[in-house]
Amino acid sequence: MRIFDLHCDTITVCEEEHKKLRKNNLHVDLERMKKADSFAQCFAIYIDQKKCESTHLTAYEKYKKSLKYFQTEMSENKDMIAQVFKSSELKKNFQSGKISAILTVEGGEVIGEDLNILDEIYSDGVKLITLTWNYENAIGYPHSSENGLKQFGFEVVEKMNDLGMLVDVSHLSDKGFYDALSVSKKPIIATHSCARSICNHTRNMTDDMLHALGVNGGVVGLNFFRSFLIKDGKKSSLDMVLKHAKHIVNCAGIDALALGSDFDGIDGEIEWKDYSGMQTVVDTLGTCFNEEELEKICYKNAYRIFAQ
Ligand SMILES: [Zn+2]
């Protein structure tokens, strides 16, 4: 089964730890992706404000550094993977036996308070921005907060709509989620979140949020992190993935569920280990979903929202 994974932090970790994308000891590398039938992978340039400060980099400089690493890796591995700038390239890459790489940014700090930077990073091929990470920024407030989008945040969502960039609400506060939903003219996405009624964590989505996302035509990528799967989870288990998947489909519909591993952004034991175990996840989901439903979850829903 082809896999379209909506979120991993592999690019940033590789850049920071001087590792290679082709083969490494992280959760994701090209060799394992190829074996596990990767169709497309969203690679996030992940911005942690506090970490940037400690390394004396602005969020924008950190973005540039990770971007350079990403571009070098794309060119060194062009026999296996190619960055996608237009959605038609997803099919083209597949036909030529290549994995599609989609560049994303996790943390709207990259644009600061300057809408023009959105144009610039769009031309770099950034197709999606996770509006906040775990800190307040010029766009809005993170999941732990009662506050939603700021005025600038509303402008950012509108401009992202105009450019054709996906608005990612994972990490955003509940109020921010509803704000983004109310202003966005296009479906929005939660790339790596789970169901809060199964595991009570503010990073997860309430039943009402899931329902609203489904009505909006949006997509949620199921996160593999143990603490989002089960309260005080010590290990990411297949049972819990299945439980969240069923619940998300019940609330948001079969057209809303996708995969958002969060590989290389999560720690702890994972029952299926790393990207090499992706087909084990598919087999587990296959105990409850039929072939057509599985295709939607594994790649078709994610494909649809990017193509839109
Ligand atoms: Zn994240």
Residues whose N, C-alpha, C, O or C-beta is under 5 A from the ligand:
A	BS01	ZN	none
